[in-house]
Amino acid sequence: MTPTVTIDFVSDVVCPWCALGATALEQAIGNLAGEVSVELTYKPFELNPDMCAEG
């Protein structure tokens, strides 16, 4: 029986560093295929909630 790991990935959807981290995490999960079962959940987080609409 393969062990199951639960991951809550909390990130800002407009942050390029968060996107890179998500891609790296998905690649790592792919590298473990068959060894570990992963339950991955994405959760939103706004890094700067006071930012104006123009950025």
GIZI-V236191 format. One record per helix or strand of 3 or more residues. SS is the DSSP state (@ for helix, = for strand). FROM is the first residue (numbers start at 0). LEN is the number of residues. If there is no record, write none. Layout:
BEGIN
ss	from	len
SS	FROM	LEN
SS	FROM	LEN
END
This chain:
BEGIN
ss	from	len
=	2	9
@	15	16
=	35	9
END
